[in-house]
Amino acid sequence: QVSLVESGGGLVQAGGSLRLSCAASGRVFSNDAMAWFRQVPGKDRAFVAAIRWGVGSTEYSDSVKGRFTISRDNAKNTVYLQMNSLEPEDTAVYYCAANRGAVHRVTLVNWKTYINWGQGTQVTVSS
């Protein structure tokens, strides 16, 4: 079992940047994947980005590609989401999640396949 704790959310003006962090306690295995999802009231959690822990390859949603970057620090068991050129539409609660054994994009983008979740961190982008 992996426990996840997010940090780094806040209020930023459109065009600004934020970096989210997600620290995992418990072992993260090479065949695990870590991801970021976001949720606004009344909607399901939406995929943002994922990283395959062992090889470091990444996946992004079309809405954030080119603006957000997911990365990891294996030694710190921490995954990051660098968010640049933020837009008001990026306003949401951002969740970190862990998926054991997921490889294919079709699995990584589906929030229902993730078994471990953080508590979420609010990101608000003002116009």
Salt bridges, closest charged atoms under 4 A:
ASP32 OD2 - ARG100 NH2 2.75
GLU59 OE2 - ARG52 NH2 2.81
GLU59 OE1 - ARG105 NH1 2.85
ASP62 OD1 - LYS65 NZ 3.64
GLU87 OE2 - ARG67 NE 3.94
ASP90 OD1 - ARG38 NH1 2.88
ASP90 OD2 - ARG67 NH1 2.76
